[in-house]
Amino acid sequence: MENVISVSDKGQLVLAYLKENVDGALGAVIAEAQGLNSRGIHGVINPLFNNKLVGKEIVKYEGLDKDGAPVEKEGTLYFITDLGAAWTPAAAE
């Protein structure tokens, strides 16, 4: 029997976003784009990562500090995997 990967509705939103943005995105960017809570996005992404539907890597990027001054920040970049790109809701039924 084939393994079935169940993905929540919010997880499906994340997969859809990453399929369209194959270079990946930070969790907060994904959350904002999909209308999700930025504080809860990692709870949505972790099951996707655990099922190898998305990958992640730590990246450095230019941001602003609380006073608006430029600063180098570190964050987690999430990206779609081959398995995630092939996943469809129909395949999960």
LINCOR-V78856 format. One record per pair of residues at least 24 apart in sequence whose C-alpha atoms are under 10 Angstrom apart, sorted by the first residue. I is the first residue (numbers start at 0). J is the second residue. D is the distance in Angstrom with one decimal. If there is no record, write none. Layout:
((I & J & D) (I & J & D))
This chain:
((2 & 91 & 9.0) (3 & 90 & 7.7) (3 & 91 & 5.5) (3 & 92 & 7.7) (4 & 46 & 9.9) (4 & 47 & 9.2) (4 & 50 & 7.3) (4 & 51 & 10.0) (4 & 52 & 9.2) (4 & 86 & 8.5) (4 & 87 & 9.8) (4 & 88 & 9.4) (4 & 90 & 8.6) (4 & 91 & 6.0) (4 & 92 & 9.2) (5 & 46 & 9.5) (5 & 47 & 9.4) (5 & 50 & 9.3) (5 & 86 & 10.0) (5 & 88 & 8.4) (5 & 90 & 9.6) (5 & 91 & 6.2) (5 & 92 & 8.6) (6 & 43 & 9.4) (6 & 46 & 8.1) (6 & 47 & 7.5) (6 & 50 & 9.5) (6 & 52 & 9.7) (6 & 86 & 9.5) (6 & 87 & 9.5) (6 & 88 & 8.0) (6 & 91 & 8.1) (7 & 43 & 8.0) (7 & 46 & 9.2) (7 & 47 & 9.4) (7 & 88 & 10.0) (8 & 43 & 9.5) (8 & 88 & 9.9) (9 & 33 & 8.7) (9 & 34 & 9.7) (9 & 35 & 7.8) (9 & 40 & 8.9) (9 & 43 & 6.6) (9 & 44 & 9.0) (10 & 40 & 9.3) (10 & 42 & 9.5) (10 & 43 & 5.7) (10 & 44 & 6.7) (10 & 45 & 9.4) (10 & 46 & 8.2) (10 & 47 & 7.0) (10 & 52 & 10.0) (11 & 43 & 9.5) (11 & 44 & 10.0) (11 & 47 & 9.4) (11 & 86 & 9.6) (11 & 87 & 8.8) (11 & 88 & 8.2) (12 & 43 & 9.7) (13 & 40 & 9.0) (13 & 43 & 8.0) (13 & 44 & 7.5) (13 & 47 & 9.0) (13 & 53 & 9.4) (13 & 77 & 9.8) (13 & 78 & 9.9) (13 & 79 & 9.4) (14 & 44 & 9.1) (14 & 47 & 8.4) (14 & 52 & 8.0) (14 & 53 & 7.9) (14 & 78 & 9.0) (14 & 79 & 7.1) (14 & 80 & 9.8) (14 & 83 & 7.0) (14 & 84 & 7.8) (14 & 86 & 8.7) (14 & 87 & 9.4) (15 & 79 & 9.4) (15 & 83 & 9.5) (15 & 84 & 8.9) (15 & 87 & 9.7) (16 & 78 & 9.7) (16 & 79 & 9.2) (17 & 53 & 8.4) (17 & 77 & 8.0) (17 & 78 & 6.1) (17 & 79 & 5.5) (17 & 80 & 9.3) (17 & 83 & 8.9) (17 & 84 & 8.5) (18 & 78 & 8.5) (18 & 79 & 6.3) (18 & 80 & 9.1) (18 & 81 & 10.0) (18 & 83 & 8.1) (18 & 84 & 6.1) (18 & 85 & 9.5) (19 & 79 & 9.4) (19 & 84 & 9.8) (20 & 78 & 8.1) (20 & 79 & 8.4) (21 & 77 & 9.5) (21 & 78 & 6.4) (21 & 79 & 6.4) (21 & 80 & 9.0) (21 & 84 & 9.3) (22 & 76 & 9.1) (22 & 77 & 8.7) (22 & 78 & 6.5) (22 & 79 & 8.3) (23 & 53 & 9.5) (23 & 54 & 9.1) (23 & 55 & 8.7) (23 & 56 & 9.8) (23 & 75 & 9.8) (23 & 76 & 6.1) (23 & 77 & 5.2) (23 & 78 & 4.1) (23 & 79 & 7.0) (24 & 55 & 9.5) (24 & 74 & 9.8) (24 & 75 & 8.2) (24 & 76 & 5.2) (24 & 77 & 5.5) (24 & 78 & 6.7) (24 & 79 & 9.8) (25 & 55 & 9.4) (25 & 56 & 9.8) (25 & 57 & 9.7) (25 & 58 & 9.2) (25 & 74 & 6.9) (25 & 75 & 5.8) (25 & 76 & 4.6) (25 & 77 & 6.1) (25 & 78 & 8.9) (26 & 74 & 8.5) (26 & 75 & 7.0) (26 & 76 & 7.0) (26 & 77 & 6.9) (27 & 74 & 9.7) (27 & 75 & 9.6) (27 & 76 & 9.9) (28 & 76 & 9.8) (29 & 77 & 8.9) (41 & 75 & 9.9) (44 & 77 & 8.5) (47 & 79 & 9.6) (47 & 83 & 8.2) (48 & 77 & 8.9) (48 & 78 & 9.6) (48 & 79 & 9.4) (48 & 80 & 9.3) (48 & 83 & 9.4) (50 & 82 & 9.0) (50 & 83 & 8.9) (51 & 79 & 9.0) (51 & 80 & 7.0) (51 & 81 & 8.9) (51 & 82 & 6.8) (51 & 83 & 7.1) (52 & 78 & 8.8) (52 & 79 & 6.4) (52 & 80 & 5.5) (52 & 81 & 7.5) (52 & 82 & 5.4) (52 & 83 & 3.8) (52 & 84 & 7.5) (52 & 85 & 8.9) (52 & 86 & 7.8) (53 & 77 & 6.6) (53 & 78 & 5.5) (53 & 79 & 4.5) (53 & 80 & 5.1) (53 & 81 & 8.5) (53 & 82 & 8.1) (53 & 83 & 6.1) (53 & 84 & 8.8) (54 & 78 & 5.3) (54 & 79 & 6.3) (54 & 80 & 6.2) (54 & 81 & 9.8) (54 & 83 & 9.2) (55 & 79 & 8.8) (55 & 80 & 9.6))
